[in-house]
Amino acid sequence: MYLILTSGLIAFLLSLVLTPVIRDIFRKLGIVDHPDTIRKLHTHPIPRVGGIAIALSYLLAFGVVLLFPFNYAAEVDAFTPSVIKLFCAAAIVFATGLFDDLVGFHPWQKLAGQAWAAVLGYLGGVQMHIGASHPWNVLWNLPLSILWMVGCANAFNLIDGLDGLAAGVGLFATLTTLVAALIDHNLQLALVTMPLAGCLAGFLRYNFNPASVFLGDCGSLLVGFLLGCYGLIWGENSVTLLGLTAPLLAVSIPVLDVTLAIFRRFLRNKSIFEADRGHIHHMLLARGLTVRSTALLMYGVCGIAAAASLIAHAFHNQMSGLVVLLFCVSAWIGIQHLGYTEFATVRQLFSKGSFRRIIDTASTLQEFEKALLATTTFEEMWKVIIETARIFDFRAVRLSLAGEVFEEVLETSTSASSWEVRLPLGDGDYINFKRSIKSESIPYISSFVRIVHHKLTMNPSSGPAYSPVLETTAVVSPR
């Protein structure tokens, strides 16, 4: 126990001393993060090199501890080769983040570096073991292990958008893993987590609001990757995914945030690598919380997640399912109060029948396009257009073509105002569609008029002659 406490204390003191030294060096060099008033809300340039201080403090703490004549020296020597392999993998993640901080990386380059490190970590013994022992298990355990390590690294990277947030969340996750290691009398896991906890605690002295130094990608990726590795070491005896409940709950807040980010960007058809202000901490800030109160609230949620993680660990698989269910329900309730428009829209699509309406409209449009393109006479074409216009609740259709006017009134009521769209067809020809403003909105209206315009500018084999146009404009006016 003295060995573990000493390693944590040394790491804490080293981090407390090295962080301001490294911060000031890079500040004098002008290597700082500038505010942009959009996502970077700090008021003055701040160095993003906290990861350097944490990495140095972590390594030096191990070096100092190995010099001390503790009774556990033999056990420490036994797992030192495994730790060295793990640190080599972590060094790649750190270098990837540092290069991105100083020079800049494309997202795929950052992912490639993380995946390479995860493969090295797997080869070094940090592995997920799902299923009974069998040579073929590597087919799913390898990709799952890589996904877990890379996912944890990016989860902490994405949540690092607020003073003290990523470091504080990382500290809670590290302490949770440490307590679990002490409960299991796992000296190796305790010895690698305690110094990390000390480093993060020392760093928070300068990173909590108002921060004078940021973690940077080198710090957030390193912390997330190490915690992902320690989570796999924690659950290395589990042969089911349920057995990994406790490690997952320990890092649940950043994992939840990155999952929400991916899902939101998918729903909005945006790249998952595209930055936005839709993270959990951004939503809390938008609801009026201060930076400090937002961080403290997130710490409180992490504390609840840590307690749930340790309960699940203490009772093993007996209560894991119930703990996960309660946590998921609580998380879902919390997400509803954050005001995500993407999820509200999805809920409305299903609860109000909008999703079925979209499917029905899309199917109707496909049938309309096929029927329209299959027409061979002007009369057939006009009939198909009128029938579909009636389905889409248009009031009237008016077509001026080659000096002739064709008009069909589909609704005689004039009690409500209307909007009208006119599509020029060239040579003074046009087609108008009129619809009531109070009519229920229907998706793909623009697709309907586009299909009509395409047909009318194709030079059909029969009907009045007209010339195709190269450019068209749509004019919408109230009636």
N, C-alpha and C positions, 0 to 999 in steps of 0.2 A: 504493500500500500504506500509506503514511503517513496518507493521508486516512482509510482504513478503520480503522486502529489508533487514530488520534486520536479518531474518533467513538465507538469502543467504550470508550476510557479515560474520555472526558468523561461518557458515559452512566453508567459504573460509579461515578464520583466523585459525580455528581449524585444517583444512587439511594442511595448510601451516606449522603449528607447529608440528602436530603429525606425519606427513609423514617421516621427517628425523629422528625423535626419534625412531619410530618403525623400520625404515630401518637399523639404526645403531645397534639396539638391535639384530636383526636377523643376521646381518653381523657378529657380534661378536660371535654369537652362531654357525656360520658356515652354517646356513640354507640359501643357495643361489642357484641360477640357473647358471650352468656352461655352457660356450659356447661349441659348437660342430663343428663349421665351416661349417655346412651343412644348418640347419634351424635357429639355434641360432647364430646370427652373432655378438653379443656383444664380446668385447675383453677381458673382465674379469668377474669373478663371481659377479652376481647382485641379491639381495634379491627379491623374488616374493611375497611381502606382502603388496603391495599398497592397496589391497582390505580391509585389516584390518584398515588402516588409514581412508579410505573413510567411512567404516561402522561406526567406532567410531565417526568420525566427524559428520556424518549424524544424528546419534542418539543423540549425545550431543547437537547439534544445536536445535533439537526439544525440548529437555529438558530445555535448557536455555530460548527459546522463550516462553514456557509455564509459566515461572516464571514472564514474563514481563506483566504489567497491560495494555494490549492493549484493544481497544474497541471491538475487534472481539473475545474476550475470550469466549463468549457464543457459537459462531459458531464453534470455535475450539473445544470446549468441545463436541459439537454435533457430530462431525465426528471422534473424537479420537478413539472410539471403532473400527471403520472401519479401521483406520490407524494401530491400534495394530494388527488386524487380518492380514493385508497385510504385516506388518513387521515380523510376525511369519512365514509366508510363505517365505518371503525373507531370513529370518534367516536360513531356511533349505537349500536354494540354496547356501548361503554363507558358511555354514558348509560343504556342499558337495564339493564346490570348494577348501576350505581350507584343507580339508582332502586329496584331490587329490594333492594339492601343497606340502604337508608335507610328506605324506605316499604313495599315489598313489591309484587310483581307476581304475577298468576296465570301458570301455566306457558304458556298459549297467548299471553299478552301478551309474555312473554319471547321466545317463538319468532317472534312477529310482528315484533318489533324486529330480531331477528337476520336474518330473511328479508329484511326491507327493506334492511338493511345489505348483505346478500349480493347483492341485485339491483343496488344502487349500485356494489358492487365489480365485478360483471360488466360493467356499463355503462362502468366506468372502465378496463376492459381486463384484469381478472383473470378469465381464462376457461379452461375446460377445452376442449381441441380434440381431440375423438375423431372419427376419420374424415377422409377427404380433404376439402379445402376445398369447401364447397357451402353455399348460402344456407339450405337446409333443415336443416343441422346444428344450428341454434339450437334446434330442437325437443327435442333431447336434451342438447345441451351446456349450455343454460341451467339446466334442472332439476338436472343432474348437478353443475354448478358450485355452485349454491345448496346442494344437499345436502351437498357436500363442506365448504363454508365453515361452514355451520350445524352440521354434524356435528363438525367439529374444535373449534368453540367450545364445544359442549356436552360433548365428551369431556374437555376440560381442566377444565370446570366440575365435572363429576361426580367427577373424580379428585382434586379439591382437598378431601380430607377428612383430611389428615394433615400435620403440621408439615413444611414444606419439600418436599412431594411434587410438587405441581403446578408450582411454580417450578423445582425441580430437573429434572423431566422436560421442562419447557419449555426449560430451558437446554441440555440434551442435544440436543433437536430443533433448536434454533436454531443451535447449533454445527455440527451435521451439515449443515444447509442452507448455512451459511456456508462450510464446507470445500468442498462441491459447487460453490458459486458461484466460489470461488477456483480450483478445478480447471478450470472452464469459462471463466475470465477474464470472469465476468459481474459487472462493477463495480456495476451498479445493484442486483442482488440482494444482493451482499456489503455494500453501503452501508446497506441497510435492515435487514439481519439483525445486523450487528455491534453497533449501538447497543442492540438488544433483548437481545442476549447480555450486554452490559455492565449493563443495567438489572436483569436477572434475577440476575446474579452479586452485584451490590450489595445487592439486596433479600434474597437468601438469608442474608446476614449476620444479619438480624433475624427471618427466617422459619424457619430450621432449628431443630430441637428443642433446647431449649424455645423456642417461638416467642413473640415479643412483639407481632407484628402478622400478620394474615392477608391473603391476596390479596383475598378477597371476590369476589363475582360480577363486579364491574367489572374486576378484575384477571384472573381465570381466563378469563372470556369474551373479554376483549381479547387476551390472549396466544394462546388457541386460535384465534381468528378471524385474527389476523395470521399465525400459522404456517400456517393453511389457505390463506391468500392467497399466502404465499411458496412453499408447496408447488406451487400451480398455476403460479406464475411459473417455478419451477424446471423443471416438466415441460411448459412451454407449447409446446415443439416436438414433443411426443409426439402421435401420431395413433392410438395404441392404448392400452387400459387397462393393458397390460403395461408400457408406457413410464412409467407413473406408479408403478411398483413402488418406486423409491427414495424419492420423497416420502412414500409411504404408510408405508414401513418406519420413516421418521424419526419419525412420530407414532403408531407402531403400538401402543404400550402403552396410551395413553389411548383410542385407537379400539377396541382389543380390550376394554378395560374397559367402555366404553359399550355395545358390541355384546353382551357377556355380560349386562349389566344389563337391556337390552331383552328379550333372549331369556328370561332367568330370570323376569322379571315377566310375560311373555306366557304362559309355561308355568304360572305360578301364578295366572293370570287376574287380575293386578293392573295398575293403571295404570302406564304406563312413566314417569310423572312422580312416582310414589310413592317416597319415600326409604326406604332400607333399609340394613342392615349386611351386604350381600352383595358389596360391591366387593372387588377383589383385595387392597387393603391391609387391609380388615377381616378377610378370611380369613387373611391372614398373621398379623395380631395375634391372631386366635383360636387359632392354632397355637403361641402362646407367644412370638412375637418382640416385642421392644420397639418403640416408635415410631421410635426412631433406627435400629435395625437393619433395620426394615421399609423405611424410606426409602432406606437405603444399598443394600439388596438390589434395590429397584426401580431405583435409579440404575445398578446393575450390569447389569440386564436391558436398560435403555435404552442402555447402552454397547454391548452386543452387537447390539441392533437398529440402532444408528447405524453400526456396522461393516458389518453386512449391507447397510444402505442404500447406503453408499459403494461397496461391492463391486459391488452391482447397478448403480450409476450408472457406475462405471468401465468395466464390461464391457457397458454398455447392454443390449440385449435378448438377448445371447448367454447370459447366466447368470441373467437375471431370474426365469425360471420355476423354475429349480433353487433359487435363494435363497428364493423365496416358499414353495416346497414344504418346504424344510428348516425355515424359520421356523414355518410352520403346524404341522408335526409336533412341533417343540419346544414351541410354545405349547400344543398339545393335551395333551402329556405333563405340562406344568406345571399346566394346569387340573385334570387328574385328581388331582394331589397337593394341591389346595386344598380338596377335600372338599365340593364343591357337591352338595347333596342333590338338586337339581332334575335335574341331568344324570345322576346315578346312577340316579334313578328312571326316566328315559327309557331309559337303557341296559338296565335290568332289564325294562322293558316289552317291549322288542324281543328281548332275548336269551332270556328265559324264556317267551316266548309270551303274556305278559300282554296285550299290545296286541291280538292276535288274539282272545283270550278276551273282552276288552271289546267288540270288534266283534260277536262271536257272541252275547254276552249281550244287548247292546242290540238286535240284530236279533230275538232270541227274545222279548224284552219287547214289541217293536212287534207281532210276530205274535200274541203272547198277548193284548194289549190289543184288537186287531182282532177276534180270535176270541171273546173274552169279551163284548165289546159287541154282537156279532152274535147271541149266544144269545137264545132266546125262551122257554125253559123252565128251571125250576130244575135239572132233571136235566142239561141241556146245560151249564149254567153250572158245576155241581159237577164234571162230568167234565173240563172245560177247566182248572179250578183244580187238580185232582188231577194231571193229566198234566204241567202246568208245574211244580207243586211237586216232582214226581218228578225232572224235569230239573234243578231247582235243589238236589237232594239233601236235601230235607226228610225228616225221619223220620216225621212224622205231621201230619195236619191235622184240627182239631176245630172244628165250626161249631155254635153254639147259636142257633136262630132260631125265634122264635114258639113257644117251648115245646118244640121238637123239637131233638134232637141228632144231628148227622151227623158221623161220624168215619171217617177212612181212615188205617190204619197202613201206611206205605210202607217201613219198615225195622224188623225185629223185634229187632235186636241191642240190648242194653242195656249193652255193655261200656264205653262212653264216656259221659261227662257230656254233657248237652244244654243248649242255651239255647232259650228260648221267648219269642215275642212274641205279645201278645194285643191285638187291635184291638176296642175297644168299638163296638157298632153301635147302641146305644140300647135302652131298655126292657129292660135286662138281657141283651140279645143280644151275642154276641161271636164272633170267629173266632181260633183259636190256630194258630200254626205252630211246630213243634219241629224243631230241627236240631242235629246233633252238633257239639260244640265242635271236634273234630279234623277236621271236614270242611274241604276246601279252600275258602278264601274266594272268594266270587263277587261281582263288582261289581254294583251296582244292586239289591241285595236290598230296600232300602227302596222302590225304585220298584215292585218286584213287589207288595209288600203294599199300597202306595198304590193301585195299579190295582185290586186285589181290593176294598179298602175302598170305592173310588169306585163300583164296580159294585154292591156289596151295599147301598149307601145311595142307590140310584137309584130304588127302587120298581119292580122289574121287573114286566112285565105278567102274569107267571104265577109260580107257586110260592107259598110261604108269605108271608103279608102281614107287613110290618114297616115301621116309620117311620124316615125319615132322621134323622140327628143333625147338629147344627151344630158341635159340638166333640168331638174324639176325643183320646185319649191312648194312648200305647204303653207297655206295661210289660214290661221284659225281666228275666227271672229265671233263674238256673241251675237245672237239673234233674239 
